[in-house]
Amino acid sequence: MSKITIPLIIIIVAIVIVVPQTLFVVDETQLAIVTRFGEFKRQHTSPGLQVKTPFVEEVTKFDKRLLRVDVTTASMLTEDKRNLVIDSYARYKIIEPLTFFKALRNEASADSRVSDIVNTQLRQEVARDLQAEVIAETREDIMRRVTAASNWSEISRSGLFSQFLDVKDYLSLSHAFVRVTIDETPDDDESGRAATPNELALLELNPNPPELAGFSIAYAINVRESLGITIIDVRIKRADFPPDIETSVFSRMEAERERIASGLRAEGTQRDSEIRADVDRRINIILETAQGRAALLRGEAEQEAINILAESLGKNPEFYAFRRSLQAYRVFMDSQTTIILDPDSDLLKYLQDPGDGS
């Protein structure tokens, strides 16, 4: 029994030790490369179970998802010579695991390198923009330009040829991963222009062709080719004033807002006075119009009454005289009043007995 048990234990131990050294799993979120004594052998970009030589080959895995790095906060000078403290972050992705391993080794080194690249490009871009443009909504264009520029890394001409063009047997400087910029006015802050095909042909033969004398020539390689990554996006989280001038800036802003508020209040008071004066004027016009209309109506009514009275008087003067006398009697006659009248008075006319012959 012991003769069978001991070999079985040895086999189990061997399997436990050898299998993990032989098989490895590449997750769908990972990239992997296999090296033998530090020399690259192959890479795995698809998920699944893979095999390697035990104890001899090593597997290095990288995250192929979007990776985020917080760029170091820095004080930057704008075109109008204003300082801004800019806090930003970048998102990048590992595209070429072998190139990434050779250039950066691990994600911590990649974070540091990407932070330096973005900070450099952001500083150059901010130097070409006004403070108001960096703070305002137009900074979306700034972030887009910084993202594009961050995907290129400056390199010397000798380094470009020794590390990339000669080694990888690229045909010329016109390769898609190579960018040559020519600045005809090196003393200003404006960025240079892309080299023309004729200029690229001259630069391949001579690093300092006479036709480009006095010009500043810069070479750049795409970070996908040099670092094995691509920078997807650069975002500005905050763009603040430096602490030493922040208080004075806020004081100026408060004074400016107070001045604007005072102006608005004065304008509102003036507008209120104008509206009240206009309303009072309209009220006076309406009242005067109404009073004039009322006087006119009263005059027309009195005229109509006089006309009706005159017409009635013309038809039966005797009856009208009798009615007026009755109205007069109602005013001054009662049981306690003694009236003395002239015999010829009109008031006495209707008080006499008709049988008297008067």
C-alpha positions, 0 to 999 in steps of 0.5 A: 500500500505504501509503495502505491501511496508515495508515487501518487503523492509525488505525482500530485505534488508535481501536478500542483507545482507544474500545472500553474507553471504551465497553464495560465488564463488571459482574462477578457480585460487583459493583455499578456506577453511571454518572455524567456529569460527576459527575451520576448517570445509571444503576446496574447491579446485574446482571452482564454487558457494559454500554455507556456514552458514551466520554470523558464518562461514568465507571463506579464499581464496588462489591463487593456481597459481604459486607464485613468491617471490624475495629472500633477496639478501645475501652475501655468501661464496663459497668453495674457500672462495670467497664472492659472492652477490647472488640475486635469486627468487623462485616460489612455489604453494599452494597445501594443503590449510588447512595446509597452513592456519594453518602454514602460514595464508596468502601469505605474511607470506608464501613469508617470510618463502619461502625466508628464506628456499631458502636463507638457502639452497642456502647458504649451497649449495654455501658453497660446490661449487667453485666461478667459478662453481656458476658464470659459466653455471654449476650453473644450477645444483646448482639451481636444487639441491637448489630447491630439498633441499628447499622442505625439512624443518629441524625439531627436532626429538621431533617436528617431532613426536609431530607435525606429526608422532603421530598426523597424525598416520604415520607408521614410519620414513620411510614415504615419507614425512620424511627424516632422514640424517646421517653425519658420519663426522660432522666436514667437509662440506660434506652433510650426507647420507640418513639413511638405513631402519635398522638405521630408525628402531633403531631411532624409538626406541631410539633417540641415538642408540649406533650403531650411536654414534658419528654421526650427525643425522638430521630430515626433513619434506617435506614442503608440509606436514609442510607448505602446499606448494611445491617449484617448482623452484629456480633461481639465477638472479645475482651472483656478487662480493661484492662492496668493492672488485668489483673494484679490481676484475675488475682491475685484469680482465682488466690487464689479458685481456690486457696481453692476448691481448698483447700476441695475438698481438705479436703472430700475428706480429710473424705470419705476419713476418713468412708469409711474409718471406715465400711469399718472399721465394716463389717469389724468387724461382718462379723468379729464376725458371722462369729466368732459364727456360727462359735462357734454352729456349733462349739457345735452340732457339739459338741452333736451329737457329744455326742448321738451319743456318748451315744446310742452309749453307751446302746446298748452300754456295754460296747463303749464301755468297751472302745474307751475302754480301747484308746485309753488303752492306745495312749497310755501302753503301749509295749515300754519302759514298765512299768505298775503298776496296782491289781488293781481298776483298770478299765485292768487289766480287759481285760489279764487272761486271760479264762481266769482267771475274772476 
